[in-house]
Amino acid sequence: MSAEFPEHTRVRLMMGDTDAIKSYVFETSALPEIRGGSQILTSLEEQIRQIFRQKLGNDDKYLIYCGGGGFLAVVPDDQADEIKKRIERLYYERTTLATITIIYTEPVEYGALSAGLPTGNPIVDLDKLQARSLAAELMASHFDVFSNRRSERKHFGEWVSKLVALMQQTKRQKTIAPFVEALPIHRRCDACGKRPSAHYDELRGEEICFICWQKRQQGRHERHDLIQNFNDWLRKHGNSEPFLKPAADLPEMIAGEGRIGLLYADGNNMGELLQQARSPRDYRHFSQTLSSVMRDVVYGSITECVRPLHVGQSNSARFEIVAIGGDDAILILPLSCAWNVAAELVRRFEEDERIKNLKSEFNDSGRRPVCLTMSAGIAMADVKYPIGFLRNLAEGLLKEAKRWARKTQTGSLCHLWLRSPVISEDARSLVRSLYHKKIGACLCSLTARPYTWEEAKHLHSLAKQLSQLPKSQRRALAESLEKGVLVSVNYALYQSARHPRYQLSALFGQLGELVKKRLAATTQVNWFWAEEDAAGSRWQTALLDALELVEMGAC
């Protein structure tokens, strides 16, 4: 650590995190405003770097991480308060609505950061320390879940863990937020419907407020860095695609398809592994590697699954990269591409050699092994659905995928296709209401989601075989599932005997085995149904999921 600062330099560890970032970006469903809001926040991160250069002369030396709406830095003790105020003022002046919460530690010698938080008694041997009752539980939660030896917990990651907890506490205690007053005499903004209108948008014939105008102008006329970076990535990898430009709006982007998918991907166990970083240098290395991997897997997945990449002769991109920051990404895609992009993204991330190297670097013998994987939630609906609603739904689906990822220790994805209007944004309750049916004495689950990326790959191959069936027969097969196990199996037997060339018997058997592998080893299978309990009162199938993939155009 002395290569960056003298050991006895008095410093503070500073952390910043943008407040309500998603509500700012997804305040309306207009693509230029979503793009503009994202671009504004991205430009603010670059201005944070400029502040560090102006104040301290070298942002690389002080900034450990800056991206995805947040930053972590080591700052001199006497500069911390001024830097905090400048960044807070910057966000307010640029956005009026988006704020940032910034906290920092008490002054400490730079060399002490690698020793973890002060114990209060330096002669105590943590590995031999005994405790009882609640004290024992507290010690276990802080030390034992991270390492086999408590002393291994005493490093830079302990400071980061403290700041994360303090950040959450500070955000909860906030009582003031920016507010733009709209009086009864004011005409409301045609875009957000919240603030008084101040500008007339001739292209769309709308009266909009100054905040929506700011985002819309940024999204229309300013260079969009994310699509520019994608074009640069294509050239670097020898792709001869024409130079892509951002689509003007969602209907143009999906080229008449009429339906979209919002993909929200996020890394698993990243925070846990980052808390094991022994020094600022380790943290910086991890963050920079992760950002590089995310760009490559997102761009690579889009290139692989979105075909063609552009709309007709216009060269407008058939996708929108809303955000790539740290270990997460938000994309808007045509329905036919969204599921495949999600599955490919999760797979590429887990198989990337740089991720494997990070795991081997941080998972040494003294620490509990941590798996670095990716989860994704995909909310799909008509293009007229509010984008903010789909984002909230995708976040709920992402949580379901993460739940399965924790159980399987591999990357997972969960999707939901809304064919009719709904009100609820609760992903779990929506999936249950749409796919869990009480039929007689049996509870039938017509879906097996979430899936690991390997299960998703297998499901896709089976769905591709089902696509050979006529549409009317696929629909009849889906309808039979809602009538229960016996009715659907009998109907499938009839179809299998009637159309031997499709080899449906083997296909249905593989669908049953796919679900069986997810359940107990003693699970009984009735062709494409798998028994969830020994009493035979709960059954699950993946057949409807496969049929849905065909209807989406995913295979």
DRENDO-355212 format. One line per field, with one value per residue (C-alpha): residue in three letters; residue number from 1; z, x, y. Coordinates in nm, 3 decimals, padded with zeros to 5 digits, always signed. Layout:
BEGIN
type: (ALA	...)
seq: (NUM	...)
pz: (Z	...)
px: (X	...)
py: (Y	...)
***
This chain:
BEGIN
type: (MET	SER	ALA	GLU	PHE	PRO	GLU	HIS	THR	ARG	VAL	ARG	LEU	MET	MET	GLY	ASP	THR	ASP	ALA	ILE	LYS	SER	TYR	VAL	PHE	GLU	THR	SER	ALA	LEU	PRO	GLU	ILE	ARG	GLY	GLY	SER	GLN	ILE	LEU	THR	SER	LEU	GLU	GLU	GLN	ILE	ARG	GLN	ILE	PHE	ARG	GLN	LYS	LEU	GLY	ASN	ASP	ASP	LYS	TYR	LEU	ILE	TYR	CYS	GLY	GLY	GLY	GLY	PHE	LEU	ALA	VAL	VAL	PRO	ASP	ASP	GLN	ALA	ASP	GLU	ILE	LYS	LYS	ARG	ILE	GLU	ARG	LEU	TYR	TYR	GLU	ARG	THR	THR	LEU	ALA	THR	ILE	THR	ILE	ILE	TYR	THR	GLU	PRO	VAL	GLU	TYR	GLY	ALA	LEU	SER	ALA	GLY	LEU	PRO	THR	GLY	ASN	PRO	ILE	VAL	ASP	LEU	ASP	LYS	LEU	GLN	ALA	ARG	SER	LEU	ALA	ALA	GLU	LEU	MET	ALA	SER	HIS	PHE	ASP	VAL	PHE	SER	ASN	ARG	ARG	SER	GLU	ARG	LYS	HIS	PHE	GLY	GLU	TRP	VAL	SER	LYS	LEU	VAL	ALA	LEU	MET	GLN	GLN	THR	LYS	ARG	GLN	LYS	THR	ILE	ALA	PRO	PHE	VAL	GLU	ALA	LEU	PRO	ILE	HIS	ARG	ARG	CYS	ASP	ALA	CYS	GLY	LYS	ARG	PRO	SER	ALA	HIS	TYR	ASP	GLU	LEU	ARG	GLY	GLU	GLU	ILE	CYS	PHE	ILE	CYS	TRP	GLN	LYS	ARG	GLN	GLN	GLY	ARG	HIS	GLU	ARG	HIS	ASP	LEU	ILE	GLN	ASN	PHE	ASN	ASP	TRP	LEU	ARG	LYS	HIS	GLY	ASN	SER	GLU	PRO	PHE	LEU	LYS	PRO	ALA	ALA	ASP	LEU	PRO	GLU	MET	ILE	ALA	GLY	GLU	GLY	ARG	ILE	GLY	LEU	LEU	TYR	ALA	ASP	GLY	ASN	ASN	MET	GLY	GLU	LEU	LEU	GLN	GLN	ALA	ARG	SER	PRO	ARG	ASP	TYR	ARG	HIS	PHE	SER	GLN	THR	LEU	SER	SER	VAL	MET	ARG	ASP	VAL	VAL	TYR	GLY	SER	ILE	THR	GLU	CYS	VAL	ARG	PRO	LEU	HIS	VAL	GLY	GLN	SER	ASN	SER	ALA	ARG	PHE	GLU	ILE	VAL	ALA	ILE	GLY	GLY	ASP	ASP	ALA	ILE	LEU	ILE	LEU	PRO	LEU	SER	CYS	ALA	TRP	ASN	VAL	ALA	ALA	GLU	LEU	VAL	ARG	ARG	PHE	GLU	GLU	ASP	GLU	ARG	ILE	LYS	ASN	LEU	LYS	SER	GLU	PHE	ASN	ASP	SER	GLY	ARG	ARG	PRO	VAL	CYS	LEU	THR	MET	SER	ALA	GLY	ILE	ALA	MET	ALA	ASP	VAL	LYS	TYR	PRO	ILE	GLY	PHE	LEU	ARG	ASN	LEU	ALA	GLU	GLY	LEU	LEU	LYS	GLU	ALA	LYS	ARG	TRP	ALA	ARG	LYS	THR	GLN	THR	GLY	SER	LEU	CYS	HIS	LEU	TRP	LEU	ARG	SER	PRO	VAL	ILE	SER	GLU	ASP	ALA	ARG	SER	LEU	VAL	ARG	SER	LEU	TYR	HIS	LYS	LYS	ILE	GLY	ALA	CYS	LEU	CYS	SER	LEU	THR	ALA	ARG	PRO	TYR	THR	TRP	GLU	GLU	ALA	LYS	HIS	LEU	HIS	SER	LEU	ALA	LYS	GLN	LEU	SER	GLN	LEU	PRO	LYS	SER	GLN	ARG	ARG	ALA	LEU	ALA	GLU	SER	LEU	GLU	LYS	GLY	VAL	LEU	VAL	SER	VAL	ASN	TYR	ALA	LEU	TYR	GLN	SER	ALA	ARG	HIS	PRO	ARG	TYR	GLN	LEU	SER	ALA	LEU	PHE	GLY	GLN	LEU	GLY	GLU	LEU	VAL	LYS	LYS	ARG	LEU	ALA	ALA	THR	THR	GLN	VAL	ASN	TRP	PHE	TRP	ALA	GLU	GLU	ASP	ALA	ALA	GLY	SER	ARG	TRP	GLN	THR	ALA	LEU	LEU	ASP	ALA	LEU	GLU	LEU	VAL	GLU	MET	GLY	ALA	CYS)
seq: (1	2	3	4	5	6	7	8	9	10	11	12	13	14	15	16	17	18	19	20	21	22	23	24	25	26	27	28	29	30	31	32	33	34	35	36	37	38	39	40	41	42	43	44	45	46	47	48	49	50	51	52	53	54	55	56	57	58	59	60	61	62	63	64	65	66	67	68	69	70	71	72	73	74	75	76	77	78	79	80	81	82	83	84	85	86	87	88	89	90	91	92	93	94	95	96	97	98	99	100	101	102	103	104	105	106	107	108	109	110	111	112	113	114	115	116	117	118	119	120	121	122	123	124	125	126	127	128	129	130	131	132	133	134	135	136	137	138	139	140	141	142	143	144	145	146	147	148	149	150	151	152	153	154	155	156	157	158	159	160	161	162	163	164	165	166	167	168	169	170	171	172	173	174	175	176	177	178	179	180	181	182	183	184	185	186	187	188	189	190	191	192	193	194	195	196	197	198	199	200	201	202	203	204	205	206	207	208	209	210	211	212	213	214	215	216	217	218	219	220	221	222	223	224	225	226	227	228	229	230	231	232	233	234	235	236	237	238	239	240	241	242	243	244	245	246	247	248	249	250	251	252	253	254	255	256	257	258	259	260	261	262	263	264	265	266	267	268	269	270	271	272	273	274	275	276	277	278	279	280	281	282	283	284	285	286	287	288	289	290	291	292	293	294	295	296	297	298	299	300	301	302	303	304	305	306	307	308	309	310	311	312	313	314	315	316	317	318	319	320	321	322	323	324	325	326	327	328	329	330	331	332	333	334	335	336	337	338	339	340	341	342	343	344	345	346	347	348	349	350	351	352	353	354	355	356	357	358	359	360	361	362	363	364	365	366	367	368	369	370	371	372	373	374	375	376	377	378	379	380	381	382	383	384	385	386	387	388	389	390	391	392	393	394	395	396	397	398	399	400	401	402	403	404	405	406	407	408	409	410	411	412	413	414	415	416	417	418	419	420	421	422	423	424	425	426	427	428	429	430	431	432	433	434	435	436	437	438	439	440	441	442	443	444	445	446	447	448	449	450	451	452	453	454	455	456	457	458	459	460	461	462	463	464	465	466	467	468	469	470	471	472	473	474	475	476	477	478	479	480	481	482	483	484	485	486	487	488	489	490	491	492	493	494	495	496	497	498	499	500	501	502	503	504	505	506	507	508	509	510	511	512	513	514	515	516	517	518	519	520	521	522	523	524	525	526	527	528	529	530	531	532	533	534	535	536	537	538	539	540	541	542	543	544	545	546	547	548	549	550	551	552	553	554	555)
pz: (+00.000	+00.056	-00.321	-00.336	-00.006	+00.279	+00.554	+00.807	+00.578	+00.744	+00.508	+00.502	+00.308	+00.115	-00.048	-00.266	-00.404	-00.626	-00.472	-00.655	-00.976	-01.143	-01.073	-01.239	-01.551	-01.588	-01.491	-01.834	-02.113	-02.388	-02.514	-02.564	-02.201	-02.067	-02.276	-02.180	-01.809	-01.822	-02.023	-01.777	-01.482	-01.674	-01.754	-01.384	-01.305	-01.543	-01.373	-01.037	-01.182	-01.296	-00.944	-00.807	-01.078	-01.003	-00.626	-00.587	-00.922	-00.986	-00.985	-01.040	-00.716	-00.504	-00.682	-00.614	-00.809	-00.996	-01.198	-01.182	-00.988	-00.709	-00.615	-00.350	-00.283	-00.042	+00.025	+00.239	+00.575	+00.513	+00.167	+00.244	+00.338	+00.042	-00.209	-00.061	-00.098	-00.455	-00.571	-00.398	-00.556	-00.896	-00.894	-00.792	-01.048	-01.333	-01.264	-01.006	-00.901	-00.871	-00.551	-00.420	-00.065	+00.039	+00.362	+00.488	+00.779	+01.062	+00.988	+00.989	+00.882	+00.531	+00.642	+00.894	+00.618	+00.543	+00.911	+00.922	+01.184	+01.518	+01.772	+02.076	+02.226	+01.991	+02.213	+02.187	+01.976	+01.773	+01.673	+02.039	+02.162	+02.310	+02.345	+02.449	+02.355	+02.144	+02.147	+01.992	+01.717	+01.642	+01.618	+01.390	+01.156	+01.128	+01.118	+01.062	+00.743	+00.563	+00.675	+00.870	+01.076	+01.231	+01.185	+00.808	+00.833	+00.954	+00.628	+00.396	+00.323	+00.682	+00.621	+00.306	+00.497	+00.758	+00.492	+00.318	+00.645	+00.720	+00.368	+00.413	+00.749	+00.610	+00.316	+00.548	+00.765	+00.480	+00.531	+00.249	-00.127	-00.423	-00.524	-00.814	-00.718	-00.960	-00.879	-00.985	-01.256	-01.416	-01.716	-01.626	-01.825	-02.096	-02.031	-01.654	-01.550	-01.231	-01.295	-01.474	-01.846	-01.964	-02.320	-02.636	-02.815	-03.183	-03.282	-03.055	-03.012	-02.634	-02.358	-02.122	-01.805	-01.800	-01.647	-01.911	-02.176	-02.046	-02.059	-02.398	-02.559	-02.415	-02.547	-02.895	-02.981	-02.765	-02.852	-02.681	-02.522	-02.474	-02.841	-02.937	-02.713	-02.871	-03.220	-03.108	-02.961	-03.291	-03.484	-03.231	-03.274	-03.654	-03.705	-04.034	-03.918	-04.028	-03.777	-03.550	-03.420	-03.138	-03.236	-03.219	-03.015	-02.907	-03.208	-03.441	-03.231	-03.241	-03.611	-03.597	-03.362	-03.115	-02.798	-02.594	-02.320	-02.043	-01.919	-01.578	-01.503	-01.182	-01.040	-00.757	-00.448	-00.573	-00.252	-00.042	-00.241	-00.246	+00.133	+00.120	-00.068	+00.143	+00.013	-00.202	-00.482	-00.462	-00.467	-00.768	-00.956	-00.888	-00.992	-01.311	-01.416	-01.344	-01.550	-01.842	-01.827	-01.811	-02.124	-02.314	-02.214	-02.280	-02.618	-02.710	-02.611	-02.815	-03.118	-03.089	-03.032	-03.190	-03.563	-03.750	-03.523	-03.709	-03.847	-04.227	-04.404	-04.123	-03.917	-03.602	-03.333	-03.253	-02.886	-02.620	-02.365	-02.082	-01.839	-01.780	-01.446	-01.213	-01.207	-01.348	-01.681	-01.805	-02.168	-02.374	-02.657	-02.902	-02.746	-02.983	-02.867	-02.497	-02.349	-02.564	-02.479	-02.108	-02.125	-02.332	-02.101	-01.790	-01.960	-02.097	-01.761	-01.572	-01.834	-01.880	-01.792	-01.611	-01.374	-01.311	-01.236	-00.990	-00.809	-00.782	-00.664	-00.387	-00.287	-00.112	+00.153	+00.439	+00.303	+00.241	-00.136	-00.315	-00.657	-00.903	-01.125	-01.293	-01.262	-01.495	-01.485	-01.809	-01.812	-02.151	-02.264	-02.528	-02.624	-02.476	-02.122	-01.897	-01.898	-01.528	-01.455	-01.657	-01.482	-01.139	-01.255	-01.399	-01.063	-00.891	-01.145	-01.087	-00.716	-00.807	-01.031	-00.752	-00.515	-00.755	-00.812	-00.437	-00.432	-00.743	-00.718	-01.086	-01.300	-01.342	-01.523	-01.470	-01.722	-01.741	-02.055	-01.988	-02.256	-02.085	-01.866	-01.499	-01.208	-00.965	-00.985	-00.747	-00.968	-00.737	-00.690	-01.064	-01.155	-00.900	-01.013	-01.380	-01.362	-01.041	-01.088	-00.842	-01.047	-00.842	-00.553	-00.727	-00.735	-01.080	-01.147	-01.520	-01.504	-01.373	-01.381	-01.272	-01.475	-01.457	-01.784	-01.848	-01.790	-02.011	-02.287	-02.265	-02.257	-02.568	-02.761	-02.667	-02.761	-03.098	-03.161	-03.052	-03.306	-03.578	-03.457	-03.623	-03.422	-03.366	-03.211	-02.986	-02.864	-02.799	-02.608	-02.392	-02.320	-02.215	-01.944	-01.763	-01.735	-01.521	-01.537	-01.667	-01.934	-02.071	-02.073	-02.255	-02.512	-02.561	-02.608	-02.880	-03.055	-03.024	-03.188	-03.453	-03.554	-03.509	-03.731	-03.460	-03.205	-02.934	-02.697	-02.650	-02.638	-02.363	-02.169	-02.177	-02.046	-01.752	-01.679	-01.693	-01.409	-01.216	-01.192	-01.015	-00.751	-00.516	-00.643	-00.557	-00.772	-00.979	-01.342	-01.548	-01.890	-01.898	-01.543	-01.230	-00.884	-00.630	-00.324	-00.238	-00.185	-00.553	-00.480	-00.638	-00.994	-01.207	-01.580	-01.810	-02.123	-02.114	-02.074	-02.389	-02.579	-02.470	-02.606	-02.944	-02.933	-02.839	-03.148	-02.933	-03.134)
px: (+00.000	+00.292	+00.342	+00.033	+00.056	+00.304	+00.188	+00.123	-00.075	-00.404	-00.689	-01.060	-01.235	-01.522	-01.821	-02.093	-02.415	-02.677	-03.025	-03.330	-03.133	-03.392	-03.684	-03.489	-03.400	-03.735	-03.960	-04.131	-04.152	-04.005	-03.686	-03.497	-03.567	-03.458	-03.143	-03.083	-03.129	-02.881	-02.634	-02.657	-02.577	-02.289	-02.148	-02.168	-01.936	-01.680	-01.720	-01.653	-01.322	-01.252	-01.315	-01.057	-00.810	-00.865	-00.847	-00.588	-00.411	-00.451	-00.789	-00.636	-00.444	-00.744	-01.047	-01.070	-01.393	-01.632	-01.925	-02.277	-02.401	-02.146	-01.783	-01.527	-01.220	-00.938	-00.913	-00.682	-00.835	-00.843	-01.006	-01.295	-01.563	-01.498	-01.500	-01.825	-01.995	-01.873	-02.005	-02.341	-02.377	-02.278	-02.564	-02.823	-02.713	-02.704	-03.025	-03.230	-03.387	-03.111	-02.909	-02.613	-02.545	-02.180	-02.029	-01.676	-01.492	-01.313	-00.949	-00.711	-00.354	-00.343	-00.144	-00.415	-00.672	-00.517	-00.546	-00.924	-01.130	-00.961	-01.038	-01.001	-00.762	-00.471	-00.333	-00.648	-00.607	-00.930	-00.884	-00.891	-01.157	-01.466	-01.817	-02.164	-02.525	-02.585	-02.219	-02.129	-02.387	-02.258	-01.901	-02.006	-02.199	-01.907	-01.612	-01.696	-01.904	-01.607	-01.316	-01.212	-00.982	-01.118	-00.792	-00.837	-01.133	-00.912	-00.830	-00.954	-01.280	-01.389	-01.381	-01.589	-01.841	-01.873	-01.928	-02.196	-02.388	-02.345	-02.463	-02.785	-02.846	-02.782	-03.018	-03.296	-03.254	-03.285	-03.582	-03.531	-03.550	-03.554	-03.904	-04.037	-04.365	-04.659	-04.933	-05.298	-05.261	-04.967	-05.006	-04.859	-04.583	-04.721	-04.438	-04.412	-04.742	-04.577	-04.409	-04.515	-04.444	-04.171	-04.080	-04.263	-04.131	-04.210	-04.118	-04.379	-04.611	-04.584	-04.552	-04.288	-04.111	-03.751	-03.627	-03.790	-03.672	-03.317	-03.323	-03.497	-03.248	-02.959	-03.106	-03.172	-02.884	-02.587	-02.348	-02.469	-02.158	-02.296	-02.386	-02.056	-01.868	-02.060	-01.958	-01.596	-01.621	-01.754	-01.463	-01.213	-01.348	-01.344	-01.720	-01.822	-02.165	-02.253	-02.207	-02.512	-02.706	-02.963	-03.326	-03.554	-03.819	-03.930	-04.157	-03.865	-03.632	-03.852	-03.936	-04.304	-04.268	-04.500	-04.352	-04.040	-03.838	-03.662	-03.360	-03.210	-02.890	-02.689	-02.393	-02.423	-02.199	-02.005	-02.046	-01.944	-01.627	-01.546	-01.559	-01.269	-01.047	-00.734	-00.633	-00.757	-00.544	-00.728	-01.063	-00.961	-00.836	-01.158	-01.381	-01.191	-01.187	-01.558	-01.645	-01.440	-01.606	-01.955	-01.898	-01.763	-02.038	-02.318	-02.182	-02.100	-02.445	-02.618	-02.400	-02.471	-02.848	-02.986	-03.005	-02.995	-02.839	-02.998	-03.342	-03.356	-03.147	-03.171	-02.884	-03.090	-02.997	-03.253	-03.162	-03.110	-02.830	-02.976	-02.693	-02.382	-02.223	-02.015	-02.179	-02.522	-02.681	-03.023	-03.122	-03.438	-03.477	-03.733	-03.933	-03.789	-03.432	-03.467	-03.469	-03.180	-02.969	-03.030	-02.932	-02.622	-02.518	-02.543	-02.346	-02.071	-02.018	-01.975	-01.742	-01.525	-01.163	-01.121	-01.405	-01.248	-00.918	-01.087	-01.238	-00.901	-00.731	-00.980	-01.080	-00.760	-00.743	-00.819	-01.151	-01.488	-01.523	-01.749	-01.903	-01.907	-02.212	-02.479	-02.858	-03.110	-03.477	-03.668	-04.007	-04.181	-04.495	-04.656	-04.453	-04.727	-04.658	-04.488	-04.115	-04.091	-04.345	-04.145	-03.824	-03.982	-04.119	-03.780	-03.621	-03.864	-03.788	-03.417	-03.470	-03.635	-03.340	-03.097	-03.287	-03.234	-02.872	-02.803	-02.943	-02.764	-02.446	-02.467	-02.602	-02.982	-03.259	-03.630	-03.875	-04.238	-04.437	-04.744	-05.003	-05.283	-05.287	-05.199	-05.165	-04.934	-04.557	-04.493	-04.315	-04.360	-04.734	-04.782	-04.603	-04.809	-05.140	-05.066	-04.898	-05.007	-05.343	-05.555	-05.703	-05.910	-05.698	-05.372	-05.176	-05.020	-04.731	-04.726	-04.377	-04.037	-03.872	-03.624	-03.365	-02.990	-02.822	-02.749	-03.116	-03.216	-02.989	-03.150	-03.500	-03.422	-03.310	-03.634	-03.841	-03.670	-03.797	-04.148	-04.142	-04.186	-04.541	-04.819	-04.923	-05.275	-05.140	-04.900	-05.187	-05.407	-05.121	-05.082	-05.455	-05.453	-05.195	-05.449	-05.680	-05.441	-05.187	-05.405	-05.588	-05.269	-05.079	-05.364	-05.382	-05.005	-05.019	-05.277	-05.065	-04.751	-04.921	-05.076	-04.750	-04.464	-04.230	-04.199	-04.067	-04.279	-04.248	-03.873	-03.914	-04.176	-03.961	-03.667	-03.889	-03.986	-03.623	-03.534	-03.776	-03.685	-03.320	-03.432	-03.629	-03.546	-03.372	-03.682	-03.910	-04.161	-04.212	-04.528	-04.385	-04.345	-04.482	-04.267	-04.408	-04.305	-04.413	-04.448	-04.823	-04.877	-05.068	-04.815	-04.689	-04.460	-04.386	-04.158	-04.364	-04.551	-04.221	-04.091	-04.412	-04.387	-04.034	-04.166	-04.445	-04.195	-03.991	-03.691	-03.624)
py: (+00.000	+00.234	+00.261	+00.485	+00.678	+00.702	+00.466	+00.744	+00.978	+01.077	+00.985	+00.910	+00.637	+00.801	+00.630	+00.783	+00.633	+00.799	+00.812	+00.672	+00.636	+00.412	+00.645	+00.927	+00.728	+00.548	+00.838	+00.822	+00.563	+00.784	+00.622	+00.952	+01.049	+00.710	+00.729	+01.092	+01.029	+00.743	+00.951	+01.242	+01.018	+00.860	+01.205	+01.295	+01.004	+01.152	+01.490	+01.323	+01.206	+01.562	+01.694	+01.452	+01.559	+01.928	+01.893	+01.620	+01.599	+01.224	+01.052	+00.706	+00.737	+00.839	+00.690	+00.319	+00.277	+00.507	+00.372	+00.234	+00.536	+00.515	+00.561	+00.466	+00.677	+00.745	+01.120	+01.333	+01.417	+01.794	+01.763	+01.525	+01.778	+02.009	+01.721	+01.592	+01.931	+01.981	+01.645	+01.693	+02.038	+01.896	+01.644	+01.901	+02.160	+01.908	+01.714	+01.909	+01.576	+01.316	+01.342	+01.150	+01.032	+01.064	+00.936	+00.894	+00.737	+00.905	+01.002	+00.708	+00.642	+00.501	+00.198	+00.110	+00.050	-00.288	-00.389	-00.357	-00.175	-00.102	-00.374	-00.150	-00.404	-00.485	-00.764	-00.980	-01.294	-01.300	-01.664	-01.771	-01.529	-01.699	-01.558	-01.671	-01.613	-01.301	-01.203	-01.538	-01.488	-01.139	-01.263	-01.547	-01.317	-01.075	-01.311	-01.676	-01.647	-01.493	-01.704	-02.010	-01.785	-01.465	-01.280	-01.322	-01.083	-00.796	-00.618	-00.342	-00.524	-00.466	-00.090	-00.133	-00.343	-00.069	+00.198	-00.010	-00.044	+00.326	+00.414	+00.218	+00.383	+00.732	+00.678	+00.562	+00.871	+01.121	+01.354	+01.606	+01.546	+01.789	+01.893	+02.101	+02.265	+02.261	+02.511	+02.461	+02.727	+02.547	+02.322	+01.984	+01.819	+01.589	+01.341	+01.297	+01.460	+01.589	+01.922	+02.244	+02.250	+02.486	+02.381	+02.280	+01.970	+02.022	+01.666	+01.510	+01.807	+01.799	+02.058	+01.922	+02.035	+02.152	+01.825	+01.604	+01.852	+01.824	+01.444	+01.436	+01.674	+01.477	+01.152	+01.290	+01.513	+01.431	+01.150	+00.834	+00.687	+00.335	+00.283	+00.450	+00.207	-00.080	+00.034	+00.058	-00.293	-00.429	-00.279	-00.408	-00.761	-00.746	-00.716	-00.556	-00.435	-00.079	+00.201	+00.181	+00.479	+00.495	+00.436	+00.741	+00.559	+00.212	+00.137	+00.207	-00.008	-00.318	-00.268	-00.355	-00.652	-00.480	-00.630	-00.568	-00.729	-00.540	-00.731	-00.659	-00.852	-00.839	-01.025	-01.276	-01.265	-00.960	-00.762	-01.060	-01.111	-00.739	-00.738	-00.984	-00.737	-00.695	-00.353	-00.063	-00.205	-00.539	-00.358	-00.147	-00.452	-00.642	-00.349	-00.272	-00.637	-00.672	-00.362	-00.490	-00.832	-00.680	-00.474	-00.773	-01.017	-00.765	-00.661	-01.020	-01.148	-00.876	-00.947	-01.321	-01.308	-00.988	-01.051	-00.825	-00.567	-00.276	-00.186	-00.211	+00.051	+00.307	+00.159	+00.223	-00.027	-00.299	-00.274	-00.011	-00.035	+00.171	+00.111	-00.097	-00.027	-00.240	-00.581	-00.495	-00.405	-00.295	-00.354	-00.305	-00.557	-00.693	-00.976	-01.237	-01.162	-01.082	-01.434	-01.554	-01.249	-01.310	-01.677	-01.598	-01.314	-01.533	-01.812	-01.586	-01.418	-01.744	-01.894	-01.585	-01.661	-01.330	-01.419	-01.759	-01.586	-01.350	-01.646	-01.817	-01.496	-01.423	-01.777	-01.883	-02.154	-01.917	-01.796	-01.948	-02.016	-01.769	-01.832	-01.542	-01.580	-01.367	-01.362	-01.199	-01.105	-01.043	-00.870	-00.891	-00.712	-00.494	-00.187	+00.034	-00.087	+00.173	+00.108	+00.190	-00.085	-00.337	-00.237	-00.294	-00.628	-00.728	-00.645	-00.881	-01.153	-01.092	-01.165	-01.494	-01.581	-01.496	-01.723	-02.014	-01.912	-01.932	-02.283	-02.410	-02.199	-02.113	-01.829	-01.822	-01.636	-01.585	-01.441	-01.337	-01.259	-01.046	-01.116	-00.924	-00.610	-00.653	-00.412	-00.590	-00.543	-00.835	-01.088	-01.386	-01.334	-01.278	-01.601	-01.792	-01.646	-01.713	-02.055	-02.228	-02.399	-02.595	-02.879	-03.121	-03.243	-03.152	-02.828	-02.804	-02.569	-02.495	-02.349	-02.460	-02.117	-01.984	-02.177	-02.201	-02.110	-02.478	-02.568	-02.276	-02.404	-02.749	-02.598	-02.392	-02.700	-02.879	-02.575	-02.570	-02.922	-02.820	-02.538	-02.801	-02.864	-02.663	-02.358	-02.493	-02.813	-02.623	-02.410	-02.714	-02.876	-02.564	-02.556	-02.922	-02.846	-02.627	-02.929	-03.127	-03.407	-03.691	-03.490	-03.334	-03.664	-03.839	-03.560	-03.571	-03.950	-03.898	-03.634	-03.846	-04.145	-03.923	-03.752	-04.002	-03.798	-03.530	-03.785	-03.626	-03.921	-03.872	-03.495	-03.508	-03.754	-03.512	-03.232	-03.453	-03.536	-03.166	-03.094	-03.411	-03.305	-02.988	-03.178	-03.466	-03.779	-03.984	-03.767	-03.962	-03.860	-03.889	-03.813	-03.433	-03.389	-03.432	-03.499	-03.234	-03.435	-03.803	-03.769	-03.692	-03.371	-03.130	-03.154	-02.940	-02.919	-02.721	-02.791	-02.460	-02.272	-02.442	-02.363	-01.998	-01.973	-02.083	-01.822	-01.550	-01.630	-01.722	-02.038)
***
